[in-house]
């Protein structure tokens, strides 16, 4: 996983909405698709971009594929972002 793929995946409002939906728990592509006025192929395209960015992972169960958030990647992003907040430590002696 690299930040370019992650930020590309996060740049699209549809993919951000899918991530918000998955915050509530795992969902199948069909459940995700019901929320949008898009073809199944378009939903699959968005899910593939999210998978390539490792923001979601899939679980196969019988004849269904369920999608879940990969919270590890979100934690990595947050750790990277937090380096830009707060005070800098001043280690110089006065």
C-alpha positions as CSV (number, residue, x, y, z in Angstrom):
1,X,0.0,0.0,0.0
2,X,1.2,3.4,-0.8
3,X,-0.1,6.9,-0.1
4,X,-0.8,7.7,-3.8
5,X,-3.2,4.7,-4.1
6,X,-4.8,5.6,-0.8
7,X,-5.4,9.3,-1.6
8,X,-6.6,8.4,-5.1
9,X,-9.2,6.0,-3.6
10,X,-10.2,8.7,-1.0
11,X,-10.6,11.4,-3.6
12,X,-13.9,10.1,-5.0
13,X,-17.1,10.9,-3.1
14,X,-18.7,7.5,-4.1
15,X,-15.7,5.6,-2.6
16,X,-15.9,7.8,0.6
17,X,-19.6,7.0,0.9
18,X,-18.8,3.3,0.5
19,X,-16.2,3.5,3.3
20,X,-18.8,5.3,5.5
21,X,-21.3,2.5,4.9
22,X,-18.7,-0.1,5.8
23,X,-18.1,1.7,9.1
24,X,-21.4,0.1,10.2
25,X,-20.1,-3.4,9.4
26,X,-19.4,-5.7,6.5
27,X,-21.6,-5.5,3.5
28,X,-22.0,-7.4,0.2
29,X,-21.5,-5.6,-3.1
30,X,-25.3,-5.9,-3.6
31,X,-26.0,-4.2,-0.3
32,X,-23.6,-1.4,-1.3
33,X,-25.0,-1.1,-4.8
34,X,-28.6,-0.6,-3.4
35,X,-27.5,2.8,-2.1
36,X,-26.3,4.1,-5.5
37,X,-27.9,4.6,-8.9
38,X,-25.1,2.8,-10.7
39,X,-24.5,-0.5,-12.5
40,X,-23.0,-3.4,-10.7
41,X,-19.9,-3.0,-12.8
42,X,-19.4,0.5,-11.6
43,X,-19.8,-0.5,-8.0
44,X,-17.3,-3.3,-8.6
45,X,-14.9,-0.8,-10.2
46,X,-15.0,1.4,-7.0
47,X,-14.6,-1.6,-4.7
48,X,-11.5,-2.7,-6.7
49,X,-9.9,0.7,-6.3
50,X,-10.6,0.5,-2.5
51,X,-9.1,-3.0,-2.4
52,X,-6.0,-2.0,-4.4
53,X,-5.5,0.9,-1.8
54,X,-6.0,-1.8,0.9
55,X,-8.8,0.4,2.5
56,X,-11.1,-2.6,2.3
57,X,-10.7,-6.3,2.2
58,X,-13.1,-9.0,1.1
59,X,-14.3,-12.2,2.8
60,X,-15.9,-15.0,0.9
61,X,-18.7,-16.8,2.6
62,X,-20.6,-19.4,0.6
63,X,-21.8,-17.7,-2.5
64,X,-21.3,-14.2,-1.2
65,X,-18.4,-11.7,-1.0
66,X,-18.5,-9.3,1.9
67,X,-16.4,-6.2,2.2
68,X,-14.9,-4.8,5.4
69,X,-12.9,-1.8,6.4
70,X,-9.2,-2.3,6.8
71,X,-8.7,-0.2,9.9
72,X,-4.9,-0.7,9.9
73,X,-4.5,1.5,6.9
74,X,-6.7,4.2,8.4
75,X,-4.5,4.1,11.5
76,X,-1.4,4.5,9.4
77,X,-2.9,7.5,7.6
78,X,-3.8,9.1,10.9
79,X,-0.4,8.6,12.3
80,X,1.1,10.2,9.3
81,X,-1.3,13.1,9.4
82,X,-0.8,13.7,13.1
83,X,2.9,14.5,12.6
84,X,1.7,17.8,11.1
85,X,-0.3,18.8,14.2
86,X,0.7,20.0,17.6
87,X,3.8,21.6,18.9
88,X,7.3,20.8,17.7
89,X,9.7,19.7,20.3
90,X,12.6,22.1,20.8
91,X,15.7,20.1,21.8
92,X,18.1,23.0,21.7
93,X,19.6,24.3,24.9
94,X,19.1,27.9,25.8
